[in-house]
């Protein structure tokens, strides 16, 4: 009865998975915030169902299968899992990654990896449950796979893996062809090893989070000695739900010559014979626990939103700079407007775009913001240095900002000597107002030619 109950629960679990996948397909046809919430809930439900299904299919009673079924079970499970994955093909990459760990865990359980290692225990359990005779086991296995067969029939076309054929003609005229998986079915995975101390500060956590976000193909493994606590910032991130622990695996041992290389080696089986000496020595060293970690779906969305806002800000800023693009930013004192207007007119005659505060600003403009954008968007900053501008706080602010922005600055001397201007401006080539016209023609006429 216990064995039949497990099979029945497995069948029910399969039906639940099928219903949720159908529901996901309906949700994908919708739009808006509500649909996103429903999709998130559906993915959570399917993970719960798969965990339940794992619990039933991973129990010893359900693993009581005869040797002749083992290969058939393996083949059926491979196809079934590929069908389930393909049926959720409309999910985005992050959603699929959230779903696949549970599916892959289900596959590992169904492939019966523990059957050989625990054969004696299984035989004893079979005797205790009174499970004998091939007909009973035939009935159990057929019931479990009845749903799988139905799904295979419905998804037979979907489950086919796309391939690409490559052909070449050899020197003797014969043609050789090789068939490989299509590029869309291929992905590169990079492995990152983290140790205690790598996420010791909040800054370390931020850097690790960004690496995981910017490299979704990266698989991150966090290794600690058995019962050793993890870094506090990482622990808090896990509690907040920012980072998920996809799985924990034991029996990892550090490579003797490489600090960040770990190898998983199965433990010794008590009473086993012919145990290699190296394995006996290995048992004396410190075992490690590997935690495979990943960003949660919520954290990914937060980072995506932040990245989008940051990008939009950058684009808006670039548009502002482009809109306020000038060849020359002319800085002057209001009392020197006459000479400033003369220089502006000469520049405009050569089709040069010039920014002058009083002439370029319109009513309602944010004065400080407009000046800042014009400075950033100008190729050069010309400063009319006169007794008036030497006492102008605004002129000093403008050329000071140009200095910080690393703009090319040209001081124009008007009733002023080089020795009178600030020391920082003396480093630049100064031009007298009498020679400005010639400089404009020389520079901008040559540029037009």
N, C-alpha and C positions, 0 to 999 in steps of 0.2 A: 504493500500500500504506500509505503514511504517513497519508493522508487517511482511508482505511477503518479503520485502527487507532484513530485519534482518535474516530471515530464509535462504534466498538465499545466503547471505554473510557467514552464518555459514556453509552451504554446501560447498561453495568454499574454506573456511578455512580448512575444513576437508580434501578436496582433496589435498590441498597444503601440509598438514601434511603427508598424505600418500605418496606423491611424494618425499618429503624430506627423509622420512624413507627408501624408496627404494634406494635413492641416497646414503644414509649412508651405506647401505649394500654393494653397489658397491665400495665405498671408502675403506671400511674395507678389501676388497680383494687386495688393493694396498699396497705398502710399500714406505718408504722414507719420507723425510721432506715435500715434496709437499702434500702427502696424509694426514699428520698431519694437515697442514694448511687447506686443504679442509674439513677435519672432524670438525675442530674448527668452520669454517664458517657455515657448515651445522647445527651444534648444535645451533649456534646463530640464524640462520634462523628459525629453528623449534621453538625456544623460542619466537621469534617475532610473528610467525604465531599463536602460542598458546595464546599469549597475545591479539592479535587481536580477536581471536576466543572467548576469555574470555569476551572481551568488548561487542561483539554482543550477546553472550549467557547469559551475566549477565545483560542485559538491561531489563527494566520492560516489554516492549512489548513481548519479547520472553518468559518471565516468565508467560504469561497468559495461564495457563494450568488448565484443569478441575480436580477436586479431584480424579476421577477414573484413571487419568493418572499418578498421583504422584508416586505410588508404581512401576509402569511399568518403569517410567523414571529413578527412583533410580536404579533398577536392571540393566537396559540397560547400564547406565553410568558406573556402577561398572565394568561390563564385558568389555565394550569398552576401558576403561582406562587400564585395565589389559592387554588387547590385544595390545594396543599401546606400553606399557612398555615391554612386552615380545618380540615384533617385533624388539626392539632395544637391544636384549639380548647380542649381540656381543660387545657392548660398555664396556669399562672398568668401574671400580667402580666410579672413579671420574667423568667420563662423564655422567654416569647414575644419579649421585647425582646432577649434573648441570641441567639435563633435568627434573627430577622429581618434583621440586617445581612448575614449570609451569603446569605440568600435574595435580598435586594435587590441585592446585588453580582452574583449570578447573573443576575438580570433585566437589569441594565445590560449585562452581557457578551452575553447572548443577543439583545438588541435591535440588536446590530451597529452601535454608535455609531461605530466606527472604520472602517466599510466605505468610506464616501465619501472620508474623509481619506487613506486608504492604498490607493486603488483601483489605482494604478499598480503598487505593490508586490505587491498580490494577483494582478494579471494576470500579472506576471512569475513569481510563485510557481506559478501555475496552469500556465504554460507549462513551467516546470522539472519539475513533477510529472507533466506529460503529461495533465492533467485537461482534456479537451475534450468537447464534445458534451453535450446536455441529458439524455440517458438516464442517464449516469453520475451526474450531479448529482441527478437525480430520485430515483434509487435511494438515494443517500446521505441526502438530506433525509427521505425517507419512513421509512428505518430509524430515524433519530434521533427522529422524531415518533410512531413506532408506539406506544411506551410512553405518550406523552402522551395520545394518542387514547383508549387503554384507561382511563387514569385519569380523563379527562373523562367518559367514559361511566359510571364507577362513582360519581363524585362530582358528577354534574350538579346534583343538588338542593342539596348542601352549598354549592356555590360561588356560589349566588345571594345577592346583597347585599340585606338587609332594607331596606325603604323605608316612608315614611309619606306619606300623601296629605293635603294641606290644600286645602279647598274654601271658596269664599265666593260669595255671591249679590250681584251688582251691582245698582245702582238700576234698570236696565232689565229686571231679571228674569233675566238670563243668569247662568250659573254658571261660575266660573273655578276650575280645579284645577291644583295644582302638586305634583309628587312629588319628595321629597327623601330622602336617606339617613336611616335611623333613627338616633335619638340615640346608641344603643349603638355605632354604627359611626363615631362622630365623636370626635375628641380635639383638645384645644388643646395646642400646643407653644410653649414659651418658649425663646428662644435667649439663652445667656449667653456673653459673650466674655471670655476670660482672656488676659492678657499676661505676659511674663516679669516677675517681681517680685510678682505677685499671690499666689503661693504660695511666698514666700521663707522662711517660718517654719513650724514644726510647728503652731502655732496657726492660721495661714492654711489649712493643709492640713485641719485638723479642721473649720474653718468651711465650707470648700468641700465636704468630704465630707458634712456634715450637710445642706447645701443640695441636693446631688445626691440624697441619700436622702429628704429631705422633699418634694422636687419631682421625682418620677419623670418628669413630662412635660417637664422641662427638658432641652434639648440643649446640651451644653457644648462650646465650641470653644476650643482653646488655640492661640494664634498666635505663631509665632516667625519671625524672619528666617531665611533659608536658611542651614543649618549652625550656627545659633545654639543653644547648649545650653539645655535646659529647666531650670526651677527644681529645685534639689537635692531638697527634700522630695517633690516630685511624681515625680521620677525614682526615688527610693527606694520610693515607694508603688506605682509600676508594677512595679518589680523584685519586691516582695513579693506582687504579684498582687492588691492592694487595688483598684487602678484599672486599667482596660483601655483601650488605644488601639484604638478600633473601626476607624478608618481614618485615613490621612494623605493630604492633598491639596495639590498644589503650585499655583503661579501665582495666589496671592491677593495683592491690592494694597490698601494702606490708602487709605481715602477722604481726599481732600485737606482736607475740612472737619470730619471726625468722627474722633476718636481711636480709637474702638473699632468702627468699621465697615470691613469688608473685602469686597472684590468679587473673585470669581474670573473671570479673563479668560484664554482659551486663548492659548498662545504663537504667535508668528509662524511661518508655514510658509515655509521657505527657498524663494526663487524665486517666491513668490506676487506677484501684481500687484495694483494698486489698494489698497494698504494705507493705512488712514486715518492722518493725521498724529498724532492723539491716541494711537494704538496704538504708533506708533514712539517717541513721547515716553515712553509708559508703560514700554516695555522698558528705559529708562534708569534707572528707579526701582528700589527694593529690593523683591524678591519675598518673600512670606511663605509659610510652610508651616502649614496648619491640621491640628491633631490633634483629632479628635472623641473625647472621653473619656467613660467611664461607670464606675460602680462595678461591681466583679465580683460574681457571685452569692454567693460566700462572704462578702464584706464586707457585702453587704446582709443576709445571714442573721445575721451577728454583730451588726449594728446593730438588727435586729428583735428578737433575743434580749435585748440590752441594754435596748431600749425596753420590752419586755414585763416584764423584771425591775423596771425603774424604776417602771412603772405599777403593778405588783403591790405594790411597797413603798409607793407613795403611797396605794393603796387600803387596805392594812393599817393605815397610819398614820392615815388618816381614820377608819377603823372604831374604832381605839383612842381617838381623840379624842372621837368620838361616844359611845362607851361610857362615857367619863369626862367627861361634860358636866355642869357644875354652874352654878347661878346665883352662888354665893358660895364662894370658897376662904378658909377661916378659918385664919389663921396666928397661932400663940400659943406661949407657953412652957408646958412641961409643968406648971410651978408655978402657972400661971393656968388650970388645967383647969376649975375651978369656974365662973368667969365665962364661959369659952369654951363650956361646956355650956349655960349659961343662954341665951346668944345663939343657939346652934344650935337649941335647943328653940323659941325664939320664931320663928326663921326657918322651921322645919319646920311650925309651926302655920299658917303662911301658904302652905304647900305649896311652899316654896322648897327646891331641892336644894342641900345643903351638903356640902362636903368638909372633914373633920377627920382629920388623920393617924391619931390613936390609935383613933378610932371607925370609920374607913372602911377601914383596911388589914386584910387577912386574913392568917393565918399562911401563910408561904411566899411572900408577895408581895415583889417587888423594890422595896424602899422608895424608892430614888432614882428609879427609872423610874415608879413610881406617882405620886409627887409631881410629876414633870415633866409627865406626861400630864394630871393633874388641873389643874395650873396653866394648861396650854395650852387645856384644855376649859372653863375657868371664865370667866364674864362679868366678874366683879369679884373683887378680892382684898382682904379685910378683915384688917387687922393690929392685933392687940391690943398696944398699946404700954404697957409697964409697966416698973418697975425690973428685973423678971426678964427680960423679952424684950429689953431694951436690952443685956443681957449674954449673950443667946443667939445663938450663931453660926448655928444652924439657922434661926431666925426671920429673921436678916439675909440669909441665903442665899435664903430664899423670897421676901421682898419685893424683893430685888435681881433675882431671875429674873423676877418680875412686871414690874419696871421695864423690863428688856430686852425682854420680850414686849409692851410697850406696853399693859399691862392697866390698867384703872381701879382705883386703889388708894384705900382709905378707911382712914386711921389711926383707931383707937378708943383714946382715952386712958383708962387705968385707973391711978389713983394716979400720974399722970405729967403734966407740963406740956408745952405745945407747944415751949417753948424747950429741952427736954431731948432731944427726938427728933432723928434725923439731919436735916440740912438739906434733903436731897432730898425727905423726907416732909413737911416743913413747907409745901411748895408746894401740897399737897392740902388739901381741906376736911376738917378733923379733927372727930370727934364724941366727946363724952364718953359714958362707959358709961351714965350716967343718962338719956341721950337716945336710946340705941340702939333701945329698944322702940318709941318714937314714930316713929323713922325707918323701922323695918321695916314698921309698919302703913301708914304713908303711902305707901311705895314699892310694896310687894307687894300690898296691898289694892287700890290703884289699878290695878295691872297686871292683877289678876283681873277687875276690873270692866270 
